[in-house]
């Protein structure tokens, strides 16, 4: 199974980028993982929130391979413990899903078209994190999920 993390905009904090890259490198041991960054929109001051979401949505939709299971990282999504999340990854693997794409949207969320394509939404917390921090938190949790699946000692219960 291939897993892709798709995010809008570059990380401007080198520490967050470095931490994210540590977990991306670790994930290579467990799965075919790819991190894709969609460029931020230019001249957004002249765009309404709805227009910005729509334009970002078009870029997101172009980047998602046909037939992918799409999971949005969204504040209104379901919350899981790390063990439950590992069970979700296992369920994807067992169901024959070939490609799962997790998506981090822009500052205003997702367009209606992106919501319509998504199979589900996951929230990392009831708290709000910057879109840059979500990359590091999510890649760490995905790495943790694979160590749980493999019965490795990274996660303590």
C-alpha positions as CSV (number, residue, x, y, z in Angstrom):
1,X,0.0,0.0,0.0
2,X,1.3,3.5,-0.9
3,X,0.7,6.3,1.5
4,X,0.9,9.9,0.5
5,X,0.8,13.0,2.7
6,X,-0.4,16.0,0.6
7,X,0.0,19.5,2.1
8,X,-0.7,23.0,0.9
9,X,2.3,25.3,1.2
10,X,5.9,25.0,2.2
11,X,7.3,24.8,5.7
12,X,9.0,27.9,6.7
13,X,10.4,26.6,10.0
14,X,13.5,24.6,9.5
15,X,13.2,22.8,12.9
16,X,9.7,21.6,12.0
17,X,10.9,20.6,8.5
18,X,13.8,18.7,10.0
19,X,11.6,16.8,12.5
20,X,9.1,15.9,9.7
21,X,12.0,14.6,7.6
22,X,13.2,12.4,10.4
23,X,9.8,10.6,10.5
24,X,9.6,10.5,6.7
25,X,12.9,8.7,6.6
26,X,11.8,6.3,9.3
27,X,8.6,5.5,7.4
28,X,10.6,4.2,4.4
29,X,11.4,1.1,6.4
30,X,7.6,0.3,6.7
31,X,5.8,1.6,3.7
32,X,5.9,3.3,0.3
33,X,5.5,6.8,1.6
34,X,5.5,10.1,-0.3
35,X,5.2,13.6,0.9
36,X,3.9,16.1,-1.7
37,X,3.7,19.9,-1.2
38,X,1.3,21.9,-3.3
39,X,2.6,25.5,-3.8
40,X,0.8,28.2,-1.9
41,X,-1.4,30.5,-3.9
42,X,0.0,33.9,-4.8
43,X,-1.8,37.2,-4.3
44,X,-4.4,35.8,-1.9
45,X,-5.2,39.2,-0.4
46,X,-7.5,39.8,-3.4
47,X,-9.2,36.4,-2.9
48,X,-12.1,35.7,-0.6
49,X,-11.8,32.7,1.7
50,X,-14.2,30.7,-0.5
51,X,-12.2,31.6,-3.6
52,X,-8.9,30.6,-1.9
53,X,-10.4,27.3,-0.8
54,X,-11.7,26.6,-4.3
55,X,-8.4,27.3,-6.0
56,X,-6.4,25.3,-3.4
57,X,-9.0,22.5,-3.9
58,X,-8.4,22.4,-7.6
59,X,-4.7,21.9,-7.0
60,X,-5.3,19.3,-4.3
61,X,-7.7,17.3,-6.6
62,X,-5.1,17.4,-9.4
63,X,-2.5,15.9,-7.1
64,X,-4.6,12.9,-5.9
65,X,-4.2,9.8,-8.1
66,X,-7.5,8.3,-9.3
67,X,-8.8,5.5,-7.2
68,X,-7.1,6.7,-4.0
69,X,-8.6,6.5,-0.6
70,X,-8.7,10.2,0.5
71,X,-8.5,11.1,4.2
72,X,-8.6,14.7,5.2
73,X,-6.8,16.0,8.3
74,X,-9.6,18.2,9.6
75,X,-10.6,19.6,12.9
76,X,-14.1,18.1,12.6
77,X,-12.8,14.6,11.9
78,X,-12.9,11.5,14.1
79,X,-10.3,11.3,16.8
80,X,-8.3,8.1,17.4
81,X,-5.8,6.9,19.9
82,X,-2.4,5.9,18.5
83,X,-3.5,2.2,18.8
84,X,-6.8,2.9,17.1
85,X,-5.0,4.7,14.3
86,X,-2.7,1.8,13.8
87,X,-5.8,-0.4,13.5
88,X,-7.1,1.9,10.8
89,X,-3.9,1.6,8.8
90,X,-4.2,-2.2,9.2
91,X,-7.8,-2.1,8.0
92,X,-6.7,-0.1,4.9
93,X,-4.0,-2.7,4.2
94,X,-6.4,-5.6,4.7
95,X,-9.1,-4.1,2.5
96,X,-6.9,-4.0,-0.5
97,X,-6.6,-0.2,-0.7
98,X,-3.6,0.5,-3.0
99,X,-3.1,4.2,-2.3
100,X,-4.2,6.3,0.7
101,X,-3.8,10.0,0.5
102,X,-3.9,12.1,3.7
103,X,-4.4,15.8,3.0
104,X,-3.5,18.8,5.0
105,X,-5.4,21.8,3.6
106,X,-4.7,25.5,3.6
107,X,-5.5,28.0,6.3
108,X,-9.3,28.1,5.6
109,X,-9.8,24.3,5.2
110,X,-11.0,22.5,2.2
111,X,-13.3,23.3,-0.8
112,X,-16.6,21.5,-1.1
113,X,-15.2,19.4,-4.0
114,X,-12.4,18.1,-1.8
115,X,-14.8,17.3,1.0
116,X,-17.0,15.4,-1.5
117,X,-14.0,13.3,-2.7
118,X,-12.9,12.4,0.8
119,X,-13.8,9.0,2.3
120,X,-13.3,10.3,5.8
121,X,-11.9,13.0,8.1
122,X,-9.4,12.6,10.9
123,X,-8.6,15.1,13.6
124,X,-5.3,14.9,15.4
125,X,-6.6,16.7,18.4
126,X,-9.3,19.0,19.7
127,X,-6.6,21.6,19.9
128,X,-5.6,23.6,16.8
129,X,-2.1,23.2,15.4
130,X,-0.3,25.2,12.7
131,X,-0.4,23.5,9.3
132,X,3.4,23.2,9.6
133,X,3.2,21.4,12.9
134,X,0.6,19.0,11.6
135,X,3.1,17.6,9.2
136,X,5.5,16.7,12.0
137,X,2.7,15.4,14.3
138,X,1.1,13.3,11.6
139,X,4.3,11.7,10.2
140,X,5.3,10.8,13.8
141,X,1.9,9.2,14.4
142,X,2.0,7.3,11.1
143,X,5.5,6.0,12.1
144,X,4.1,5.1,15.5
145,X,1.2,3.3,13.9
146,X,3.6,1.1,11.9
147,X,5.7,0.3,15.0
148,X,2.5,-0.7,16.8
149,X,1.5,-2.9,13.9
150,X,5.0,-4.6,13.9
151,X,5.0,-5.0,17.7
152,X,8.1,-2.8,18.1
153,X,8.9,-1.1,21.4
154,X,8.6,2.5,20.2
155,X,5.0,2.8,21.6
156,X,4.5,2.0,25.3
157,X,1.0,1.0,26.5
